[in-house]
Amino acid sequence: MPDVTTLPKTKARTRTERPRLYKVILLNDDYTPRDFVVTVLKAVFRMTESEAYGVMLTAHRRGACVVAVFTREVAETKAKEATDAGRGLGYPLAFTTERET
């Protein structure tokens, strides 16, 4: 009988990759009232009054501001919901998403 050595089977471990994250960005415009932007930030992104006001001012001064970071689906849904809130009242309020590097 031949001499056969059996090696233990190696177990392949599957690594679950962390989902890619996306930034939701508020773009500044000169027509949407500041109070309305704050209201949208509070409603859609669950910010406090002071957090929302700070984000709105940063976007106003710099032209854009990162609002929050989520998985792709959540980021796109929230950006659309917030943009639609402004469009529903005729404002050019815009939120966009961008992959985090």
MDTraj code that builds the backbone (N, CA, C; nanometers):
import mdtraj as md
import numpy as np

residues = "MET PRO ASP VAL THR THR LEU PRO LYS THR LYS ALA ARG THR ARG THR GLU ARG PRO ARG LEU TYR LYS VAL ILE LEU LEU ASN ASP ASP TYR THR PRO ARG ASP PHE VAL VAL THR VAL LEU LYS ALA VAL PHE ARG MET THR GLU SER GLU ALA TYR GLY VAL MET LEU THR ALA HIS ARG ARG GLY ALA CYS VAL VAL ALA VAL PHE THR ARG GLU VAL ALA GLU THR LYS ALA LYS GLU ALA THR ASP ALA GLY ARG GLY LEU GLY TYR PRO LEU ALA PHE THR THR GLU ARG GLU THR".split()
xyz = np.array([
    [0.0835, -0.1160, 0.0000],
    [0.0000, 0.0000, 0.0000],
    [0.0895, 0.1242, 0.0000],
    [0.0590, 0.2280, -0.0864],
    [0.1438, 0.3470, -0.0926],
    [0.1275, 0.4327, 0.0323],
    [0.2336, 0.5028, 0.0634],
    [0.2335, 0.5919, 0.1794],
    [0.1672, 0.7247, 0.1405],
    [0.0490, 0.7497, 0.1905],
    [-0.0261, 0.8714, 0.1550],
    [-0.0416, 0.9573, 0.2795],
    [0.0015, 1.0801, 0.2665],
    [-0.0143, 1.1731, 0.3770],
    [-0.1289, 1.2680, 0.3430],
    [-0.2222, 1.2775, 0.4310],
    [-0.3341, 1.3692, 0.4051],
    [-0.3104, 1.4986, 0.4800],
    [-0.3295, 1.6050, 0.4098],
    [-0.3136, 1.7375, 0.4699],
    [-0.4498, 1.7886, 0.5138],
    [-0.4527, 1.8605, 0.6219],
    [-0.5824, 1.9148, 0.6645],
    [-0.6321, 2.0173, 0.5611],
    [-0.7626, 2.0169, 0.5426],
    [-0.8208, 2.1119, 0.4481],
    [-0.8126, 2.2520, 0.5073],
    [-0.7753, 2.3461, 0.4223],
    [-0.7700, 2.4838, 0.4709],
    [-0.9081, 2.5458, 0.4535],
    [-0.9471, 2.6180, 0.5524],
    [-1.0770, 2.6832, 0.5463],
    [-1.0587, 2.8220, 0.4852],
    [-1.1365, 2.8478, 0.3859],
    [-1.1317, 2.9799, 0.3227],
    [-1.2221, 3.0736, 0.4021],
    [-1.1642, 3.1798, 0.4459],
    [-1.2434, 3.2782, 0.5197],
    [-1.2892, 3.3860, 0.4231],
    [-1.4145, 3.4119, 0.4273],
    [-1.4659, 3.5177, 0.3413],
    [-1.4698, 3.6465, 0.4227],
    [-1.4119, 3.7467, 0.3648],
    [-1.4127, 3.8769, 0.4312],
    [-1.5235, 3.9605, 0.3714],
    [-1.6058, 4.0116, 0.4566],
    [-1.7096, 4.1003, 0.4055],
    [-1.6499, 4.2392, 0.3963],
    [-1.6609, 4.2945, 0.2784],
    [-1.6045, 4.4268, 0.2560],
    [-1.6956, 4.5331, 0.3134],
    [-1.6366, 4.6344, 0.3703],
    [-1.7165, 4.7454, 0.4188],
    [-1.7750, 4.8182, 0.2990],
    [-1.8999, 4.8598, 0.3100],
    [-1.9592, 4.9307, 0.1965],
    [-1.8906, 5.0650, 0.1740],
    [-1.8831, 5.1051, 0.0494],
    [-1.8246, 5.2343, 0.0162],
    [-1.9133, 5.3446, 0.0742],
    [-1.8505, 5.4511, 0.1188],
    [-1.9258, 5.5613, 0.1773],
    [-1.9338, 5.6781, 0.0794],
    [-2.0447, 5.7494, 0.0884],
    [-2.0696, 5.8635, 0.0009],
    [-2.1065, 5.9855, 0.0839],
    [-2.0544, 6.1000, 0.0422],
    [-2.0841, 6.2267, 0.1083],
    [-2.2083, 6.2872, 0.0456],
    [-2.2935, 6.3447, 0.1290],
    [-2.4047, 6.4249, 0.0793],
    [-2.3585, 6.5688, 0.0912],
    [-2.3652, 6.6428, -0.0196],
    [-2.3124, 6.7784, -0.0244],
    [-2.4243, 6.8779, -0.0545],
    [-2.4324, 6.9824, 0.0266],
    [-2.5261, 7.0928, 0.0042],
    [-2.4568, 7.1955, -0.0838],
    [-2.5212, 7.2302, -0.1946],
    [-2.4672, 7.3320, -0.2851],
    [-2.5364, 7.4650, -0.2576],
    [-2.4594, 7.5707, -0.2537],
    [-2.5155, 7.7024, -0.2258],
    [-2.5869, 7.7585, -0.3489],
    [-2.6940, 7.8312, -0.3228],
    [-2.7581, 7.9104, -0.4278],
    [-2.8023, 8.0417, -0.3643],
    [-2.8291, 8.1406, -0.4469],
    [-2.8620, 8.2732, -0.3944],
    [-3.0119, 8.2979, -0.3818],
    [-3.0937, 8.1959, -0.3987],
    [-3.2384, 8.2168, -0.4008],
    [-3.3150, 8.1450, -0.2909],
    [-3.2661, 8.0317, -0.2450],
    [-3.3364, 7.9569, -0.1409],
    [-3.3169, 8.0264, -0.0066],
    [-3.4277, 8.0565, 0.0635],
    [-3.4151, 8.1240, 0.1944],
    [-3.3367, 8.0387, 0.2947],
    [-3.2559, 8.1068, 0.3743],
    [-3.1731, 8.0375, 0.4732],
    [-3.2561, 7.9556, 0.5699],
    [-3.3681, 8.0130, 0.6149],
    [-3.4536, 7.9419, 0.7109],
    [-3.5073, 7.8119, 0.6519],
    [-3.5382, 7.8142, 0.5228],
    [-3.5887, 7.6926, 0.4583],
    [-3.4792, 7.5860, 0.4515],
    [-3.3570, 7.6266, 0.4201],
    [-3.2446, 7.5317, 0.4149],
    [-3.2260, 7.4671, 0.5519],
    [-3.2316, 7.5463, 0.6569],
    [-3.2169, 7.4949, 0.7931],
    [-3.3290, 7.3950, 0.8234],
    [-3.4512, 7.4275, 0.7837],
    [-3.5658, 7.3384, 0.8059],
    [-3.5464, 7.2046, 0.7350],
    [-3.4988, 7.2086, 0.6110],
    [-3.4749, 7.0853, 0.5353],
    [-3.3646, 7.0027, 0.6011],
    [-3.2567, 7.0661, 0.6418],
    [-3.1466, 6.9947, 0.7074],
    [-3.1940, 6.9272, 0.8363],
    [-3.2766, 6.9958, 0.9120],
    [-3.3292, 6.9391, 1.0358],
    [-3.4219, 6.8213, 1.0070],
    [-3.5069, 6.8347, 0.9054],
    [-3.6056, 6.7305, 0.8759],
    [-3.5423, 6.6068, 0.8116],
    [-3.4612, 6.6268, 0.7108],
    [-3.4068, 6.5135, 0.6342],
    [-3.2863, 6.4504, 0.7032],
    [-3.1996, 6.5336, 0.7604],
    [-3.0751, 6.4822, 0.8179],
    [-3.0764, 6.4784, 0.9707],
    [-3.1904, 6.5114, 1.0297],
    [-3.2096, 6.5058, 1.1754],
    [-3.1046, 6.5844, 1.2526],
    [-3.0777, 6.7039, 1.2045],
    [-2.9808, 6.7905, 1.2713],
    [-3.0516, 6.8785, 1.3739],
    [-2.9742, 6.9263, 1.4691],
    [-3.0273, 7.0259, 1.5607],
    [-3.0297, 7.1599, 1.4876],
    [-3.0955, 7.2565, 1.5465],
    [-3.1031, 7.3905, 1.4878],
    [-2.9636, 7.4487, 1.4658],
    [-2.8776, 7.4379, 1.5658],
    [-2.7438, 7.4967, 1.5543],
    [-2.6564, 7.4219, 1.4530],
    [-2.6679, 7.2888, 1.4463],
    [-2.5927, 7.2120, 1.3468],
    [-2.6358, 7.2514, 1.2056],
    [-2.7667, 7.2574, 1.1845],
    [-2.8206, 7.2912, 1.0528],
    [-2.7804, 7.4329, 1.0121],
    [-2.7845, 7.5245, 1.1062],
    [-2.7469, 7.6630, 1.0774],
    [-2.5985, 7.6709, 1.0391],
    [-2.5145, 7.5967, 1.1095],
    [-2.3716, 7.5944, 1.0792],
    [-2.3419, 7.5381, 0.9412],
    [-2.4101, 7.4301, 0.9032],
    [-2.3918, 7.3706, 0.7712],
    [-2.4383, 7.4685, 0.6636],
    [-2.5533, 7.5309, 0.6862],
    [-2.6065, 7.6276, 0.5895],
    [-2.5096, 7.7438, 0.5700],
    [-2.4543, 7.7959, 0.6784],
    [-2.3602, 7.9083, 0.6681],
    [-2.2308, 7.8679, 0.5977],
    [-2.1820, 7.7485, 0.6260],
    [-2.0605, 7.7008, 0.5598],
    [-2.0834, 7.6895, 0.4091],
    [-2.1972, 7.6333, 0.3695],
    [-2.2292, 7.6222, 0.2263],
    [-2.2428, 7.7614, 0.1651],
    [-2.3011, 7.8529, 0.2389],
    [-2.3186, 7.9896, 0.1896],
    [-2.1839, 8.0580, 0.1668],
    [-2.0924, 8.0390, 0.2589],
    [-1.9616, 8.1055, 0.2503],
    [-1.8658, 8.0381, 0.1522],
    [-1.8690, 7.9056, 0.1467],
    [-1.7721, 7.8317, 0.0651],
    [-1.8273, 7.7794, -0.0672],
    [-1.9592, 7.7878, -0.0843],
    [-2.0206, 7.7396, -0.2079],
    [-2.0763, 7.5989, -0.1976],
    [-2.0264, 7.5212, -0.1021],
    [-2.0753, 7.3849, -0.0799],
    [-2.0301, 7.3393, 0.0583],
    [-2.1008, 7.2392, 0.1109],
    [-2.0653, 7.1870, 0.2428],
    [-2.1086, 7.0410, 0.2523],
    [-2.0211, 6.9575, 0.3076],
    [-2.0577, 6.8183, 0.3312],
    [-2.1564, 6.8147, 0.4475],
    [-2.2708, 6.7540, 0.4225],
    [-2.3763, 6.7471, 0.5239],
    [-2.3583, 6.6235, 0.6109],
    [-2.3381, 6.5088, 0.5460],
    [-2.3244, 6.3825, 0.6186],
    [-2.2627, 6.2786, 0.5260],
    [-2.2259, 6.1636, 0.5830],
    [-2.1667, 6.0541, 0.5067],
    [-2.2476, 5.9279, 0.5348],
    [-2.2887, 5.8598, 0.4266],
    [-2.3713, 5.7399, 0.4374],
    [-2.3256, 5.6370, 0.3354],
    [-2.3902, 5.5203, 0.3392],
    [-2.3727, 5.4252, 0.2302],
    [-2.4381, 5.4861, 0.1068],
    [-2.4063, 5.4334, -0.0092],
    [-2.4513, 5.4932, -0.1352],
    [-2.6034, 5.5091, -0.1431],
    [-2.6759, 5.4038, -0.1115],
    [-2.8218, 5.4075, -0.1227],
    [-2.8828, 5.5127, -0.0312],
    [-2.8361, 5.5168, 0.0925],
    [-2.8893, 5.6136, 0.1892],
    [-2.8541, 5.7551, 0.1464],
    [-2.7298, 5.7775, 0.1030],
    [-2.6857, 5.9105, 0.0608],
    [-2.7691, 5.9597, -0.0571],
    [-2.7899, 5.8740, -0.1562],
    [-2.8674, 5.9156, -0.2735],
    [-3.0128, 5.9419, -0.2389],
    [-3.0686, 5.8619, -0.1502],
    [-3.2079, 5.8807, -0.1091],
    [-3.2253, 6.0122, -0.0347],
    [-3.1361, 6.0400, 0.0595],
    [-3.1465, 6.1638, 0.1376],
    [-3.1211, 6.2871, 0.0515],
    [-3.0248, 6.2789, -0.0394],
    [-2.9965, 6.3916, -0.1286],
    [-3.1178, 6.4215, -0.2162],
    [-3.1818, 6.3180, -0.2669],
    [-3.3002, 6.3359, -0.3513],
    [-3.4160, 6.3929, -0.2707],
    [-3.4371, 6.3397, -0.1515],
    [-3.5458, 6.3873, -0.0655],
    [-3.5290, 6.5358, -0.0325],
    [-3.4073, 6.5760, 0.0016],
    [-3.3804, 6.7149, 0.0368],
    [-3.3934, 6.8064, -0.0852],
    [-3.3433, 6.7627, -0.1999],
    [-3.3541, 6.8418, -0.3227],
    [-3.5001, 6.8565, -0.3631],
    [-3.5746, 6.7478, -0.3542],
    [-3.7170, 6.7510, -0.3907],
    [-3.7977, 6.8428, -0.2995],
    [-3.7582, 6.8525, -0.1730],
    [-3.8278, 6.9421, -0.0803],
    [-3.8187, 7.0864, -0.1292],
    [-3.7025, 7.1260, -0.1771],
    [-3.6856, 7.2609, -0.2309],
    [-3.7557, 7.2793, -0.3640],
    [-3.7426, 7.1817, -0.4502],
    [-3.8041, 7.1912, -0.5834],
    [-3.9559, 7.1973, -0.5734],
    [-4.0092, 7.1293, -0.4734],
    [-4.1545, 7.1298, -0.4535],
    [-4.2086, 7.2692, -0.4264],
    [-4.1250, 7.3559, -0.3737],
    [-4.1663, 7.4936, -0.3454],
    [-4.1044, 7.5932, -0.4441],
    [-4.0413, 7.5418, -0.5483],
    [-3.9862, 7.6275, -0.6524],
    [-3.8478, 7.6831, -0.6241],
    [-3.7788, 7.6282, -0.5256],
    [-3.6441, 7.6746, -0.4938],
    [-3.5403, 7.5902, -0.5682],
    [-3.4271, 7.6496, -0.6030],
    [-3.3220, 7.5725, -0.6706],
    [-3.2296, 7.4981, -0.5736],
    [-3.2774, 7.4702, -0.4540],
    [-3.1989, 7.3994, -0.3525],
    [-3.1472, 7.2684, -0.4102],
    [-3.0170, 7.2422, -0.3943],
    [-2.9592, 7.1216, -0.4528],
    [-2.8631, 7.0523, -0.3567],
    [-2.8801, 6.9222, -0.3485],
    [-2.7898, 6.8349, -0.2744],
    [-2.7367, 6.7344, -0.3738],
    [-2.6117, 6.6971, -0.3597],
    [-2.5512, 6.5983, -0.4481],
    [-2.4757, 6.4974, -0.3646],
    [-2.4329, 6.3885, -0.4280],
    [-2.3526, 6.2888, -0.3574],
    [-2.2196, 6.2713, -0.4281],
    [-2.1208, 6.2308, -0.3497],
    [-1.9863, 6.2102, -0.4037],
    [-1.9202, 6.0998, -0.3220],
    [-1.8529, 6.0093, -0.3898],
    [-1.7859, 5.8990, -0.3202],
    [-1.6736, 5.9526, -0.2341],
    [-1.6685, 5.9020, -0.1115],
    [-1.5651, 5.9447, -0.0182],
    [-1.4343, 5.8761, -0.0545],
    [-1.3251, 5.9519, -0.0506],
    [-1.1958, 5.8949, -0.0869],
    [-1.1193, 5.8492, 0.0342],
])
top = md.Topology()
chain = top.add_chain()
for i, resn in enumerate(residues, 1):
    res = top.add_residue(resn, chain, resSeq=i)
    for name in ("N", "CA", "C"):
        top.add_atom(name, md.element.get_by_symbol(name[0]), res)
traj = md.Trajectory(xyz[None], top)
